[in-house]
């Protein structure tokens, strides 16, 4: 007897429908074809044990299973359940009338219970697009998949519950999630009010958040660089529903959505160690998986001890930072992962960490500071808009009982500035913030009066600022003006922006 069940294969952050054909005939053997990987090939033993341990009949006959389309690699153990149901339907233990109405995915334990899978949300979206009535997944994945409206999502614990759904007994009810559109996104563990002092650093991070600018914090050990960076997502605008769905899709494919969770509700904060590989940072592998820059999509990527990262690792970030998408090519496939993130980097000013320290003396030999800074290439530094010097917090600030400005207050100012930018770039779909401005847009929206041009010219000459600092200063000035709700860039806005280009100065590290 021939029956068909339906599943999905993951391709990047999208899903592709897979038809699983099961045919049982006279003879004794088990054939699995359709480009399965080893995890899929090993499913026979899991499926047989699961079916028998739940008291069902496993047919010891000639079983041929074809997974179509045959040119797409099928990987992972999530095909256990649709194959098992196909075998049970072909042996007349399951009603076949409803099989074509469901996508079925799940990994089987030997006792017939189900383990969670990766990619439940993309699979649910594909099921809705292809006109399926429902989706059957392990119970821990049900809330994530139920985010998709117009699709009956059943969270099941074992094969017995799947059989009851397909036989019309409905021992399990579909999962429903109410009020997602009206819920607020953004409940963070940290808050800016925790940070004592450092008002100038908080101001710089507010500017970075308002304009979507990349920022680097330079300061000695213990000055609070990591503490400040961890609070960066708390002052960014809350995730929109569209951003939450896209972010959740990426985390779902990576298997990072929590059990029984529906959506990623806060902006991601990713902080990879400096020993990370190229593939770990940008994504890759034989079957491409998202890397840290994609997991930071719509959030913050924090690179602590930036010069300690391998140069090759940092260089592969340049194209994704510019295009906000990473393309991974293999012989048989090309996969795109979104990578629209804000980079916050931190570093010591020198190998010993105390160059320019107000109290401690730097012990580095002549030339070592510049050699240390040269570990970061010019093209990468060119993509960082704000260079912020962090100094140790004074004792009077540390001992103060008064708390700083809370993140919610800062976030309101950032949201106002972002709305100004949304209206400004309404006719440019690819531009969402000042940091993304092209040269043409800089000329259009960053026009300077005579006083501002004089200040910028003098700063370039006096401070020895590099040519690449010019556009960055204008972009940051535009953001500072937006925070002040000023239509034009004023001299104060420009002067503050110039102050955030410390690493471009000729005298740094000399």
Beta strands, then each sheet from edge to edge (+ up, - down):
strand 1: 2-11
strand 2: 14-25
strand 3: 29-33
strand 4: 62-68
strand 5: 102-104
strand 6: 107-108
strand 7: 114-115
strand 8: 134-138
strand 9: 152-156
strand 10: 215-219
strand 11: 269-270
strand 12: 283-284
strand 13: 289-290
strand 14: 300-303
strand 15: 325-329
strand 16: 334-338
strand 17: 342-347
strand 18: 386-390
sheet 1: 1+ 2- 4+ 3+
sheet 2: 5+ 8+ 9+
sheet 3: 6+ 7-
sheet 4: 11+ 14+ 17+ 10+ 18+
sheet 5: 12+ 13-
sheet 6: 15+ 16-
end
